[in-house]
Amino acid sequence: DDWSTLDMVGYKVEATDGDIGKVDEKSNEAGAGYIVVDTGPWIFGKKVMLPAGVINRVDAADGKVYVDRTKDEIKSAPEFDETAYREKTYRDSLGGYYGPRRP
């Protein structure tokens, strides 16, 4: 499924165990795609960044992004860094946390 051409800003994001927020920003940078999710009240208004590799599928008709991680896994990820999230070192630490895509 090629979702890279979709403008997913505003889409709801579903973890394996429920809704975690809405897409705030999306990047299609080659080899480093990600979405930034505004979690609203769920993590006290914090944002989280999810590498493209954790996206399971995108339902454009429904406006939903499904990720193959649990809410707890996402909540325990390295803290979103508003100033450094576009830098490779931050993305690498995030990639290290989430690891390769699950089979």
C-alpha positions as CSV (number, residue, x, y, z in Angstrom):
1,D,0.0,0.0,0.0
2,D,1.6,3.3,-1.1
3,W,0.4,5.9,1.4
4,S,3.3,8.2,0.8
5,T,1.3,10.4,-1.7
6,L,-1.5,10.9,0.8
7,D,-1.8,14.0,2.8
8,M,-2.6,12.3,6.1
9,V,-2.6,15.4,8.3
10,G,-5.7,15.2,10.5
11,Y,-6.1,11.4,10.1
12,K,-6.9,9.5,13.3
13,V,-4.1,7.2,14.4
14,E,-5.0,3.7,15.8
15,A,-2.5,1.6,17.8
16,T,-3.2,-2.1,18.1
17,D,-5.3,-1.4,21.3
18,G,-7.0,1.9,20.5
19,D,-7.0,5.5,19.3
20,I,-3.8,7.5,20.1
21,G,-4.5,10.8,18.4
22,K,-4.3,12.6,15.1
23,V,-1.6,13.1,12.5
24,D,0.0,16.5,12.9
25,E,2.7,16.3,10.3
26,K,4.0,13.8,7.8
27,S,7.4,13.4,6.0
28,N,8.1,11.3,2.9
29,E,11.9,11.8,3.1
30,A,13.4,8.8,1.3
31,G,14.4,6.1,3.8
32,A,13.3,8.3,6.7
33,G,9.5,8.7,6.4
34,Y,7.6,9.4,9.6
35,I,4.4,10.9,11.0
36,V,4.1,13.2,14.0
37,V,1.0,12.4,16.1
38,D,-0.7,14.9,18.3
39,T,-1.9,12.7,21.2
40,G,-4.2,15.3,22.7
41,P,-5.1,14.5,26.3
42,W,-3.8,10.9,26.0
43,I,-0.2,11.9,26.9
44,F,-1.0,15.3,28.4
45,G,-1.0,17.0,25.0
46,K,2.3,15.6,23.9
47,K,3.3,14.7,20.4
48,V,5.0,11.5,19.4
49,M,6.9,10.6,16.2
50,L,6.4,7.3,14.6
51,P,8.7,5.9,11.9
52,A,7.0,4.9,8.6
53,G,7.9,1.3,9.4
54,V,5.4,1.0,12.1
55,I,2.5,2.0,9.9
56,N,0.5,-1.1,9.1
57,R,-2.1,0.4,6.8
58,V,-3.8,3.6,5.9
59,D,-7.6,3.8,5.3
60,A,-8.0,6.9,3.2
61,A,-11.7,6.5,3.0
62,D,-12.0,6.4,6.7
63,G,-9.2,8.9,7.4
64,K,-7.3,6.4,9.7
65,V,-3.7,5.3,10.1
66,Y,-3.2,1.9,11.7
67,V,0.2,1.3,13.4
68,D,1.4,-2.1,14.6
69,R,2.4,-1.0,18.1
70,T,0.5,-0.8,21.4
71,K,-0.3,2.4,23.2
72,D,2.2,1.5,25.9
73,E,5.0,0.9,23.4
74,I,4.3,4.3,21.9
75,K,4.0,6.0,25.3
76,S,7.4,4.6,26.3
77,A,9.2,5.7,23.1
78,P,12.0,8.4,23.3
79,E,10.4,11.7,24.1
80,F,9.4,13.8,21.1
81,D,12.0,16.6,20.7
82,E,10.4,19.6,19.0
83,T,13.9,21.1,18.1
84,A,15.6,17.9,16.9
85,Y,13.0,15.6,15.4
86,R,14.2,16.4,11.9
87,E,17.8,15.4,12.7
88,K,19.2,12.0,11.8
89,T,20.5,11.3,15.3
90,Y,17.0,11.7,16.8
91,R,15.4,9.6,14.1
92,D,18.1,6.9,14.6
93,S,17.3,6.7,18.3
94,L,13.7,6.3,17.5
95,G,14.4,3.7,14.8
96,G,16.5,1.8,17.4
97,Y,13.6,1.9,19.8
98,Y,11.0,0.7,17.4
99,G,13.3,-1.7,15.6
100,P,12.6,-3.2,12.2
101,R,9.1,-3.7,10.9
102,R,7.4,-6.7,12.4
103,P,6.7,-9.7,10.1
